[in-house]
Amino acid sequence: MSLMTLNMSVIYHLLRHHTLVLTDSKRVYSFGCGEQGQLGHGEESHPSVPLPVQLPQDTTDDPKVRNIFAGGNCSFATCRSNEDLHEEANNDVTRHCLDDVIDKWTSECDSKSWKKIKQEIHRMFSSASCLNASFLEQSKDKHFQTSSKFSGLNLSLARRAFKKLVKKDNVFAELEAAVLHLLPCLDKKPVGVEGLRIYLLLNELLHVIQRHKQQKMSTKLSEVVAAAVINLSADSIQVIGDWWSSLSPSTMVRHVKVWKQALSLILSYEPVPRNSGVRNLLLVLQYMYNANSRIAEPRKMPESDFCLLIDKDFLHEDLRLWHLRSQRKNMHAEPLILCSFPILMDLESKQFAFDMSVEITRLEAIQRTYLDLFWEYGCIPPLQDLLFQLNVRRGSVLEDTLELLAVACHSDYKLPLVIDFDENLTMDDIQLYKKDFFHEVFHEMVSVEYGMFMFNNSETLAWFPSKATQEVKRYFQFGLLCGLAMVNQCIIHLPFPLALFKKLLGVKPSLADMIEFSPCVGKSLLEILEDYEDNVIESLYMDFKINWDGTEVDLDLDNPEKPVTGQNKKEFVDAYVNHVFNASVESVFQEFKRGFFQVCDRDLVKLFRPKELQEVLVGKDFQDWAKLKQNTVYEGEYNTTPPHPTIQMFWEVFDELTEDQKKAFLWFVTGFERVPFLKMEKIKMTVKVQQVQDLSYDQYYPMTHTCFSTLELPLYSTKEIMQTKLTEALSNNRRIYKEDLTL
């Protein structure tokens, strides 16, 4: 039974030797083996195409075939007379067109009629076969093409029907009860893929319910549907995923929102339930994410469409449970999302979780160190013993740093980092000095002159050398410094391709990474793959021998000088990319990776996608200078309307700076060359008058306090003097310190 009469409903019954067919006009056809007369053709025959069955003509009431059966050497059918059909017409929902049935169900009626309607609703929505057959794609008989790649459903038709049904509270209540009765009975592994249509229909039903029943929202039905999905076999889930990913992008987004909305409601509860029902919802979203990952651009949904707005209190509790689990402590609950479903977390949530974990780890390290020192010496340890303090000279920051890292203990990296230059350190200087420290270290370490890395032809991107030019431990220390920068929330100069961050996260670099690092080589490889015909490739007389980083390398050691052909060109390109990003740098990269994860928790780093990890460490380029001007706050004498003449003069000078000078100014004021991803819209500065002793403002350079993004601007007498002082301050490539304030 289906909700509407099908234009051409064909039912097959097959056995080993013969087949019966029943059409919507109740005609019976047969074909196959007929040696015992089981085909009903009146003679022995073996047709390979369906032929009409000769039905008995000895009755007067013109019976109608209801069901057909084929078994062994027998065929038989059940029939009903016209009189029987007339008596059962009110119960046969398939006799009505879809709109008529729904209108009947949703119209006002007496109690007797409502009783019959309830029975019809229950029969319809507690039967998977009824639902699966009710919303087929009738256009050009497309539902006959149902396969593991095509559901054969008309979801628009289903959506319209469900919208009408849920508007009536009593109809919706019966419908929901029937579906809840159906779900536990669904087959975990249906015989045919048609049996899986129900899951797409239920997704549409849930969407309609959420949209039209917001005041009465419950997650019960969503949780039961999710449980049914989770019970399916892996093959069935794969089919549903393929069906879903073949839908229109708007339908895909709509289906994802169903599960996101259910989860958002649950996560708003206090306390948040941490049970199998919630985990099933999470798993369904993960399945949809996996299916989306198999879709090619541009139909692929953005990964951000799977993210939820997650409350920070919930994340904090999830993090606490995760730390308890990592310490193998007994727990009554498990973390729901952290490290299990990072697909639901946006970059802000991931950064929050990472930073909170760093704080927890730091407090634990302080506590351990305090107790160790207390029990060893029998007294309260001094504050500096509870810090990871690096005392460095401004003239030799990198040299001093590497010496100190060489003698540091692994446990030191977890303690609060304090940088002490050869100056009097105050608490206000701590964060400022960290920014200065990492700026100096990485600009020197990742430079062509230092010689630790190889660079591309334009010297804009660095990569690990195939032959280490420094001691291997330097790459370990480089990893330590990157990890320390990340846990201290410092943006660093790290001009590496995305491949670096992919490898840290266990993602295989691709040809796209080669194109980023070396456009000339990468695009040539792409042309070999996509543009060159086989005969052109062979005419180039290329072999599997390449020259990389000044060394000639054979990419196939088992077959030296193997020629590149149309058949093995992909093998050649893959081998080239693998050599550049993996094989040639394995030893030094592993040292870098080991150092990085000595500081950072591997599981929490894996919350990030490669591009996200890059943004966290490197930040984003900032060029919205109009936004900086708009966000600037003026204090004291400069806080005037209209703008103070010195302020007007300053912005005239600023607008005349080159792009590089403007970026140097950003570093000068904020301590950022590139902007932390979460602060792109919050970049602002405060400008106030610089206090001087002798009132000779023209003698002084501008002064900044990067912790507060404050610019102390002297009251210069002319635009030319201001321009000279500002550009000289920026050209020093460092912040102006107190001893340098005057000429």
C-alpha positions in Angstrom: 0.0 0.0 0.0 1.2 3.5 -0.7 -0.2 6.9 -0.1 -1.0 7.5 -3.7 -1.9 5.4 -6.7 1.1 4.8 -8.9 0.9 5.5 -12.6 2.7 2.2 -13.4 3.1 0.0 -10.4 4.9 -3.1 -11.5 5.4 -5.9 -9.0 7.8 -8.8 -9.8 7.8 -12.2 -8.3 10.9 -14.2 -9.3 12.1 -17.7 -8.7 14.8 -19.8 -10.3 13.0 -20.5 -13.5 10.1 -18.2 -14.1 8.8 -14.7 -13.3 5.3 -13.2 -12.9 4.6 -9.5 -13.4 1.5 -7.5 -12.0 0.9 -4.1 -13.5 -1.2 -1.3 -12.1 -4.0 -2.2 -14.4 -4.1 -5.6 -12.7 -2.9 -7.5 -15.7 -0.6 -10.4 -15.2 2.4 -11.2 -17.4 4.8 -14.1 -17.2 8.1 -15.3 -18.8 10.8 -17.8 -18.3 10.5 -21.6 -18.0 7.0 -23.0 -18.7 7.5 -26.7 -19.0 4.8 -27.4 -16.4 2.4 -24.8 -17.8 3.1 -22.5 -14.9 3.3 -19.4 -17.2 -0.5 -19.6 -17.9 -0.1 -19.3 -21.7 -2.1 -22.4 -22.4 0.8 -24.3 -23.9 4.4 -25.2 -23.0 6.6 -22.3 -23.9 9.8 -20.6 -22.6 9.5 -16.9 -23.6 12.2 -14.5 -22.6 9.9 -11.4 -22.7 6.7 -11.0 -20.5 3.5 -12.3 -22.2 -0.1 -11.9 -21.0 -1.4 -14.7 -18.7 -4.7 -16.2 -19.8 -6.9 -15.7 -16.7 -10.0 -17.9 -16.0 -13.2 -16.5 -17.7 -15.7 -18.7 -15.9 -16.8 -16.0 -13.3 -19.4 -13.3 -13.7 -18.2 -10.7 -11.2 -15.0 -9.9 -13.1 -12.5 -10.6 -10.3 -9.5 -8.3 -9.9 -6.0 -9.7 -9.2 -4.7 -8.5 -5.8 -1.4 -10.4 -5.3 0.7 -12.8 -7.3 3.0 -15.6 -6.2 5.6 -17.7 -8.1 7.2 -20.7 -6.5 8.7 -23.9 -7.8 6.7 -25.0 -10.9 3.6 -23.2 -9.6 2.0 -19.7 -10.1 -1.1 -18.4 -8.4 -2.9 -15.2 -7.6 -5.3 -13.9 -5.1 -8.3 -12.0 -6.4 -11.2 -9.8 -5.2 -14.5 -9.2 -6.8 -15.8 -5.8 -7.7 -18.2 -6.0 -4.8 -15.4 -6.7 -2.4 -13.4 -3.9 -3.8 -16.3 -1.5 -3.3 -16.7 -2.5 0.3 -13.0 -2.0 1.1 -12.6 1.2 -0.8 -12.6 3.4 2.3 -9.7 1.4 3.7 -7.6 1.4 0.6 -5.6 4.6 0.8 -3.8 3.8 -2.5 -7.1 4.6 -4.3 -6.8 8.2 -3.5 -4.4 10.8 -4.9 -2.0 12.3 -2.5 -3.6 15.7 -2.0 -7.1 14.1 -1.6 -5.8 11.8 1.2 -4.0 14.6 3.0 -7.0 16.9 2.7 -9.2 14.1 4.1 -6.8 13.6 7.0 -6.5 17.2 7.9 -10.1 18.3 7.4 -12.6 18.7 10.2 -14.5 15.5 10.9 -16.7 13.7 13.5 -15.3 11.2 16.0 -16.2 8.2 13.9 -14.4 9.5 10.8 -11.4 10.5 12.9 -11.2 7.0 14.3 -10.8 5.6 10.7 -8.3 8.4 9.8 -6.2 7.5 12.8 -6.1 3.9 11.6 -5.1 5.0 8.1 -2.3 7.3 9.4 -1.0 4.5 11.7 -1.0 1.9 8.8 0.7 4.4 6.6 3.4 5.7 8.8 4.2 2.5 10.7 5.0 0.7 7.5 8.4 1.4 5.8 7.2 -0.1 2.5 4.2 2.2 2.5 6.3 5.3 3.0 9.0 4.1 0.6 6.5 3.7 -2.2 4.5 6.8 -1.5 6.9 9.5 -2.7 8.5 8.0 -5.8 10.0 10.1 -8.6 7.3 9.3 -11.3 8.8 11.6 -14.0 9.9 9.4 -16.8 9.6 6.4 -14.5 12.9 7.4 -12.8 12.1 5.4 -9.7 12.7 2.3 -11.8 16.3 3.4 -11.9 16.8 3.1 -8.2 20.3 2.0 -7.3 23.0 2.5 -4.7 23.6 5.9 -6.3 20.0 7.0 -6.9 17.1 6.8 -4.4 14.2 7.2 -6.8 12.5 9.5 -4.4 10.7 12.8 -5.0 11.6 14.6 -1.8 9.8 17.8 -2.8 6.6 15.9 -2.9 7.3 14.4 0.5 8.2 17.8 2.0 4.9 19.3 0.7 2.9 16.4 2.2 4.6 16.6 5.5 4.1 20.3 5.8 0.3 19.8 5.5 0.3 17.0 8.0 2.2 18.6 10.8 0.0 21.7 10.8 -2.8 19.8 12.5 -1.8 18.9 16.1 -3.9 15.7 16.3 -2.7 14.5 12.9 0.9 15.2 13.8 0.5 13.3 17.1 -0.7 10.2 15.4 2.0 10.5 12.7 4.7 10.8 15.3 3.4 7.9 17.3 3.3 5.7 14.2 6.9 6.6 13.2 8.1 5.9 16.8 6.4 2.5 16.5 8.0 1.9 13.2 11.6 2.8 13.9 12.6 0.0 16.3 11.2 -2.5 13.7 13.3 -1.4 10.8 15.6 -4.0 9.2 19.3 -3.3 10.0 20.2 -4.7 6.6 17.4 -4.4 4.1 17.5 -6.9 1.2 17.3 -4.2 -1.4 18.4 -0.5 -1.4 14.8 0.5 -1.8 14.4 -0.3 1.9 16.7 2.6 2.7 14.5 5.3 1.2 12.8 5.7 4.6 15.9 7.4 6.0 15.8 10.3 3.5 12.1 10.7 4.0 12.5 10.8 7.8 15.2 13.5 7.4 12.6 15.6 5.5 10.0 14.9 8.1 12.3 16.0 10.9 13.1 19.2 9.0 9.4 20.0 8.6 8.7 19.3 12.2 11.5 21.5 13.4 10.4 24.3 11.2 6.7 24.2 12.0 6.7 22.9 15.6 9.3 25.2 17.2 7.2 25.9 20.3 6.8 22.1 20.9 10.3 21.1 19.9 11.5 17.8 21.3 14.5 15.8 20.3 12.9 12.4 21.0 12.0 11.6 17.4 15.4 12.8 16.2 17.2 10.6 18.7 15.2 7.5 17.7 15.8 8.1 14.0 19.5 8.5 14.8 19.5 5.3 16.7 18.0 3.5 13.7 20.6 5.0 11.4 23.5 3.9 13.7 22.1 0.3 13.7 22.5 0.0 10.0 25.3 -1.9 8.4 28.3 0.0 7.0 27.2 -0.8 3.4 23.7 0.7 4.1 25.2 3.8 5.6 27.4 4.2 2.6 24.4 4.0 0.3 22.4 6.6 2.2 25.5 8.8 2.2 25.8 8.5 -1.6 22.1 9.3 -2.0 22.4 12.3 0.3 25.5 13.6 -1.5 23.7 13.4 -4.8 20.9 15.8 -3.7 20.8 19.5 -4.4 23.1 21.6 -2.2 20.1 23.3 -0.6 18.6 19.9 0.4 22.0 18.8 1.8 22.2 21.9 3.9 18.7 21.4 5.1 19.3 17.8 6.2 22.5 18.8 8.1 20.5 21.5 9.9 18.1 18.9 11.2 20.8 17.2 13.3 22.6 20.4 14.2 19.3 21.9 15.5 18.6 18.8 17.6 22.1 18.9 19.0 21.9 22.6 19.7 18.8 22.1 21.7 20.4 19.3 23.7 23.5 21.3 24.4 21.4 24.1 25.8 20.1 21.8 28.6 21.6 22.2 32.1 23.3 19.8 32.7 24.0 18.6 29.2 23.0 14.9 28.9 26.0 12.7 28.0 24.2 9.5 26.8 24.0 7.3 23.8 21.1 9.2 22.4 23.3 12.4 22.1 26.2 10.4 20.8 24.0 8.9 18.1 23.1 12.3 16.9 26.8 13.2 16.7 27.6 10.1 14.8 24.9 10.9 12.2 26.4 14.3 11.6 29.8 12.6 11.3 28.4 10.2 8.6 27.1 13.2 6.7 30.4 15.0 7.0 32.2 11.9 5.7 29.8 11.7 2.7 30.3 15.4 2.0 34.1 14.8 2.0 33.6 12.6 -1.0 31.9 15.3 -3.0 33.9 17.3 -5.5 33.9 21.1 -5.7 31.8 23.2 -6.2 28.9 21.0 -4.9 30.7 20.2 -1.7 29.3 21.9 1.4 31.7 24.2 3.3 33.1 22.5 6.4 31.9 25.5 8.4 28.3 24.4 7.7 28.8 21.5 10.1 29.9 23.7 13.0 27.7 24.4 16.1 27.7 27.4 18.4 29.1 25.7 21.5 28.8 27.2 24.9 32.2 27.8 26.6 30.9 26.3 29.9 30.1 23.1 28.1 33.5 23.1 26.4 35.2 23.7 29.7 33.4 20.7 31.2 34.2 18.6 28.1 37.9 19.5 28.5 37.8 18.6 32.2 36.5 15.2 31.4 39.0 14.8 28.6 41.9 15.6 31.0 40.6 13.1 33.5 40.4 10.4 30.8 43.9 11.2 29.6 45.1 10.6 33.2 43.2 7.3 33.3 41.0 8.4 36.2 37.6 6.8 36.8 34.8 8.9 35.3 31.0 8.8 35.3 30.8 10.6 32.0 32.8 10.9 28.8 33.7 14.0 26.8 31.1 14.4 24.1 32.8 16.5 21.4 36.5 17.2 22.2 38.8 15.0 20.2 35.9 12.8 19.0 33.8 15.2 16.9 36.0 18.3 16.1 34.0 18.7 12.9 31.3 20.5 15.0 33.8 23.0 16.4 34.5 26.3 14.7 38.0 27.8 14.9 37.2 30.0 17.9 35.9 27.0 19.9 39.0 24.9 19.0 41.3 27.8 20.0 39.4 28.2 23.3 39.7 24.5 24.1 43.4 24.5 23.2 44.1 27.5 25.3 42.1 26.2 28.3 44.0 22.9 28.1 47.3 24.8 28.1 46.2 26.6 31.3 45.2 23.4 33.0 48.5 21.7 32.0 50.4 24.8 33.2 48.7 24.8 36.6 49.4 21.1 37.0 53.1 21.6 36.0 53.4 24.5 38.6 51.8 22.3 41.2 54.1 19.3 40.5 57.2 21.5 40.5 56.2 23.3 43.7 55.7 20.0 45.5 58.9 18.5 44.2 61.0 21.5 45.3 59.2 21.7 48.6 59.8 18.1 49.5 63.4 18.3 48.3 64.4 21.5 50.1 61.8 21.7 52.9 60.8 25.3 52.1 58.6 27.3 49.8 60.4 27.6 46.4 61.0 31.1 45.0 58.8 32.2 42.2 61.4 32.0 39.5 61.8 28.3 40.1 58.1 27.9 39.0 58.7 29.6 35.7 60.4 28.6 32.4 62.6 31.7 32.3 64.9 32.5 29.3 67.5 35.2 30.0 68.7 36.4 26.7 70.7 39.4 25.3 69.1 41.5 22.7 72.2 41.3 20.6 72.2 37.5 20.5 68.7 36.4 21.1 68.8 33.2 19.0 72.2 32.1 20.1 71.3 32.5 23.8 67.9 30.8 23.3 69.4 27.7 21.6 71.9 27.3 24.4 69.2 27.5 27.1 66.9 25.1 25.2 69.8 22.6 25.0 69.9 22.3 28.8 66.2 22.7 29.6 64.1 19.8 31.0 61.0 18.5 29.2 58.9 19.5 32.2 60.1 23.1 31.9 58.2 23.6 28.6 54.9 23.2 30.5 55.7 26.0 32.9 54.8 29.7 32.3 57.3 31.2 29.8 59.1 34.4 30.9 61.5 36.2 28.6 64.1 38.4 30.4 66.2 40.6 28.1 69.2 42.3 29.5 66.9 44.9 31.1 64.9 45.4 34.2 61.9 43.0 33.8 58.5 44.1 35.1 55.2 42.2 35.0 53.9 44.6 32.4 56.7 43.7 30.1 56.1 39.9 30.1 53.7 39.7 27.2 55.5 42.4 25.3 58.8 40.6 25.6 57.3 37.4 24.4 56.2 39.1 21.2 59.6 40.6 20.8 61.4 37.4 21.6 59.5 35.2 19.0 59.7 38.0 16.4 63.5 38.1 16.7 64.0 34.4 16.9 61.9 33.4 13.9 63.0 36.2 11.7 66.6 35.2 12.2 66.1 31.4 12.2 63.9 31.3 9.1 66.0 33.4 6.9 68.1 32.8 3.8 71.2 34.0 5.6 70.9 31.7 8.5 70.9 28.7 6.1 68.8 26.3 8.1 66.1 25.9 5.4 65.9 25.8 1.6 63.8 28.5 -0.1 61.8 28.6 -3.3 63.0 30.6 -6.3 61.3 33.8 -5.1 62.5 33.3 -1.5 59.0 33.7 -0.2 58.5 30.2 1.2 60.8 28.0 3.1 61.0 24.2 3.3 63.2 21.6 5.1 66.4 20.7 3.3 67.1 17.3 1.9 70.5 17.5 3.5 70.6 19.1 7.0 72.8 22.2 6.9 72.7 22.5 10.7 72.9 20.0 13.6 69.8 17.8 13.6 69.0 19.0 17.1 68.4 22.5 15.7 65.3 21.2 13.9 64.1 19.7 17.2 64.7 23.1 18.9 62.9 24.8 16.0 59.9 22.5 16.7 60.1 23.4 20.4 60.0 27.1 19.6 57.0 26.7 17.3 55.2 24.8 20.1 56.1 27.4 22.7 54.8 30.2 20.4 51.5 28.3 20.0 50.9 27.7 23.7 51.8 31.3 24.4 49.4 32.6 21.8 52.1 34.4 19.8 52.0 34.9 16.0 55.3 34.0 14.4 57.1 34.4 11.2 56.7 31.0 9.6 56.7 31.3 5.8 56.1 27.7 5.0 53.6 26.1 2.6 50.5 24.5 3.9 52.3 21.1 3.6 54.0 21.8 6.9 50.8 21.9 8.7 49.3 19.0 6.8 52.3 16.8 7.9 51.9 17.8 11.5 48.3 16.6 11.4 49.0 13.4 9.4 47.5 14.7 6.2 49.4 13.7 3.0 50.7 16.7 1.0 49.5 16.9 -2.6 50.3 18.4 -6.0 48.5 21.6 -4.8 51.2 22.0 -2.2 53.9 21.7 -4.8 52.1 24.4 -6.9 52.1 26.6 -3.8 55.8 26.1 -2.9 57.2 25.9 -6.4 54.7 27.2 -9.0 56.9 26.5 -12.0 57.6 22.8 -11.0 54.0 22.3 -9.7 52.3 23.6 -12.8 54.6 21.6 -15.1 53.6 18.5 -13.2 49.9 19.5 -13.5 50.3 19.9 -17.3 51.9 16.4 -17.6 48.8 15.0 -15.8 46.1 17.0 -17.5 47.2 18.6 -20.7 49.8 16.5 -22.4 48.8 13.6 -24.7 50.6 10.3 -24.3 52.7 10.9 -27.5 53.8 14.3 -26.3 54.9 13.0 -22.9 57.0 10.3 -24.6 58.5 12.8 -27.0 59.9 14.7 -24.0 62.1 11.7 -23.1 61.7 12.3 -19.4 62.6 9.6 -16.9 62.0 9.2 -13.2 65.3 11.0 -12.4 64.9 14.6 -11.0 67.1 17.3 -9.5 65.8 18.6 -6.2 67.6 20.8 -3.7 70.9 20.5 -5.7 70.8 16.7 -5.7 70.0 14.3 -8.5 67.5 11.7 -7.4 66.1 8.6 -9.0 62.5 8.3 -7.9 62.3 4.5 -8.7 65.4 2.8 -7.2 64.1 -0.6 -8.4 64.0 0.6 -12.0 66.7 3.3 -12.6 66.0 5.8 -15.3 62.5 4.5 -15.9 60.9 6.6 -18.7 57.8 8.6 -18.0 54.9 7.5 -20.2 51.2 8.2 -20.5 50.5 5.1 -18.4 52.8 5.9 -15.5 52.6 9.8 -15.5 50.5 9.9 -12.3 53.0 7.5 -10.6 55.8 10.0 -11.6 53.9 13.0 -10.3 53.0 11.3 -7.0 56.6 10.2 -6.6 57.9 13.7 -7.3 55.6 15.2 -4.7 56.3 12.5 -2.2 60.1 13.0 -2.5 59.9 16.8 -2.0 57.6 16.7 1.0 58.2 13.3 2.6 61.1 11.1 1.5 63.8 13.8 1.2 63.1 15.5 4.5 62.0 12.6 6.7 64.8 12.8 9.3 64.8 16.6 9.9 61.0 16.8 9.8 60.6 14.1 12.4 62.9 16.0 14.7 60.9 19.2 14.2 57.7 17.3 14.8 59.1 15.6 17.9 60.0 19.1 19.3 56.6 20.6 18.5 54.7 17.8 20.3 57.0 18.0 23.3 55.3 21.2 24.0 51.8 20.9 22.5 49.3 18.1 23.2 49.0 16.0 20.1 45.3 15.2 20.5 44.3 18.8 21.0 46.4 20.0 18.0 44.5 17.5 15.9 41.4 19.5 16.6 42.6 21.9 13.9 42.5 21.4 10.2 45.8 22.2 8.4 44.6 25.7 7.2 43.3 26.4 10.7 46.6 25.4 12.4 48.4 27.7 9.9 46.1 30.6 10.9 46.7 30.0 14.6 50.5 30.0 14.3 51.0 32.5 11.5 47.9 34.7 11.6 46.3 36.5 8.7 47.5 39.3 6.5 46.0 42.7 7.5 45.4 45.4 4.9 42.2 47.1 6.0 43.8 50.3 7.0 40.5 52.2 6.8 39.2 49.8 9.5 42.3 50.6 11.7 41.6 54.3 11.3 37.9 53.8 12.0 38.7 51.8 15.2 41.3 54.2 16.6 40.5 55.8 19.9 42.0 59.1 21.0 42.7 60.1 24.6 43.5 63.4 26.4 44.4 66.3 24.3 43.9 64.3 21.1 40.2 63.5 21.9 38.7 66.5 20.1 36.0 67.2 17.6 36.9 68.1 14.9 40.1 66.0 15.0 43.2 67.6 16.5 45.6 69.1 14.0 48.3 66.6 15.0 45.9 63.7 14.4 45.0 65.1 11.0 48.7 65.4 10.2 49.3 61.9 11.4 46.8 60.3 9.1 48.1 62.3 6.1 51.6 60.9 6.9 50.2 57.4 7.4 48.3 57.4 4.0 51.6 58.2 2.3 53.4 55.2 3.7 54.1 52.3 1.5 52.3 49.0 2.1 55.4 47.5 3.7 55.8 50.6 6.0 52.1 50.3 7.0 52.7 46.6 8.0 55.8 47.7 9.9 53.6 50.3 11.7 51.1 47.6 12.6 54.0 45.6 14.2 55.3 48.8 15.9 52.0 49.5 17.6 50.4 46.1 18.2 53.3 43.7 18.1 51.6 41.8 15.2 53.1 41.6 11.7 50.1 39.4 10.8 46.9 39.5 12.8 45.6 36.7 15.0 42.6 35.2 13.2 40.2 36.0 16.1 41.2 39.7 16.2 40.8 40.7 12.5 37.8 42.8 13.3 39.1 44.0 16.7 42.4 45.5 15.5 42.5 49.0 16.9 44.9 51.4 18.5 44.8 54.2 21.1 46.6 57.4 20.4 47.6 59.9 23.1 50.1 62.7 23.6 53.6 61.6 24.5 54.7 63.3 27.7 58.2 64.8 27.4 60.4 66.6 30.0 61.6 69.7 28.1 58.5 70.2 25.8 60.8 69.9 22.7 58.4 67.4 21.0 60.3 67.5 17.7 63.3 65.7 19.2 61.4 62.6 20.1 60.4 59.5 18.3 56.8 58.1 18.6 56.6 55.5 21.5 54.3 52.5 21.7 52.9 50.1 24.3 52.1 47.0 22.3 50.3 45.3 25.2 47.6 47.9 24.9 48.2 48.9 21.3 48.9 52.4 22.3 50.8 55.0 20.3 52.2 57.9 22.2 52.6 60.6 19.5 54.5 63.8 20.2 52.9 67.1 19.3 55.2 67.6 16.2 55.4 71.1 14.8 55.3 70.1 11.1 54.2 67.2 8.9 57.8 66.8 7.6 59.2 66.3 11.0 56.5 63.8 11.9 57.1 61.9 8.7 60.9 61.7 9.3 60.5 60.5 13.0 57.9 57.9 12.2 59.7 56.4 9.2 63.0 56.3 11.0 61.3 54.5 13.9 59.8 52.0 11.5 63.0 51.5 9.6 64.8 50.3 12.7 62.8 47.1 12.3 62.2 47.0 16.1 60.3 48.9 18.7 61.8 52.1 20.1 63.1 51.7 23.6 63.6 54.3 26.2 67.3 54.9 25.6 66.5 55.6 21.9 63.6 58.0 22.4 65.6 61.2 21.4 68.1 62.1 18.7 
